[in-house]
Amino acid sequence: MTAAATVHVVVPRGIDDPNRPSGGNTYDRRVCDQLSRIGWDVRLHAVAPDGLAPALAGLPDGALVLIDGLLGRDAGFASHAHRLRLALLVHMAPAADDETLSAARAVITTSAWMRRQLLELFPLPPDRVHVAEPGVDAAYLAPGTADGGRLLCVAAVAPLKGHDVLVAALTEVADRSWRCTCVGSLEVDADFVARLRAQAGAGGLADRVDFAGPLTGPALDLAYVSADVLVLASTSESYGMVVTEALARGMPVIASAVGGVPDALGWTQAGGRPGLLLPPGDPLALSEALRRWLDDVELRASLRSAALERRRTLKGWESTGYSVAAVLDELKNQRVG
């Protein structure tokens, strides 16, 4: 029996911390799980922000290593490129730099948009930059309500996620019937959270916007299935896994047209969008979209129908695992030194 190929996966410490769930952590964990199912011997190394160099120093010459890009700025990355087969997983462009990317034998991005960004920003050979989009789990349908007034935002409460834009937009539609639940960590930027609560209070929304904190498992499933529409006002997203998580439940999406979000939202076979895309950082545009959603029964029905159609075309995490495995297969027999 042939021995399983070994890959060392180096990720930030806290990958399984339920108090700080993130798309990056979910992606890393699910990729590891899928590689194991495919037949890889996965050795997981969860390290502190400054722990990459010691982790790499302890690996044998010729080892195949997949490194989360959040750790990639560590100077230890490039210094081990001559003796290790290094692949870099890039969730976001700021986590990469020219030296790190040049030292990697392969770069795996989470969206076609991110791949295009890297090729525009850095002098990388196109055949070394790959895409492995996040998968999504099958989920129960969200039945929706008659008036569409249950709004859901799933994102860590932080400036880049645009909650201040969302609250400003909600203030403009305070005369409509709705409630908004914001699911996500409240620990990333405590000052921003305090300002956001004050903003909601000043707009008379304190009892209509619920900052629920991080939710996982059945509690997160319940939040999705209880909602009518996902609202995401981010100013930056490499992909937007919450978009496909909403679509997996047949739920339309109102979101900023940033980064990989348009790719995640996708199209129906007839060329329709299962949601509304808006310019980022524009509370008036978002308020108008929310007003249309809340006021127009036919629009809600059309977007829900499109979301149900898009739901049928979503790919699971198995597809992500095979995409990553294909890149690792190319690297495992490359010479080092």
Secondary structure, DSSP 8 states (H G I E B T S, - for coil): -----EEEEEEETTTT-TTS--HHHHHHHHHHHHHHHHT-EEEEEEE-TT-HHHHHHTS-TT-EEEEEGGGTTSTHHHHTTTTSEEEEEESSGGG--HHHHHH-SEEEESSHHHHHHHHHHS---GGGEEE--------------SS--EEEEES-SSGGGTHHHHHHHHHHTTTS--EEEEES-S-S-HHHHHHHHHHHHHTT-TTTEEEEE---HHHHHHHHHT-SEEEE--S--SS-HHHHHHHTTT--EEEE--TTHHHHH---TTS--SEEEE-TT-HHHHHHHHHHHHH-HHHHHHHHHHHHHHHTT---HHHHHHHHHHHHHHHHT----
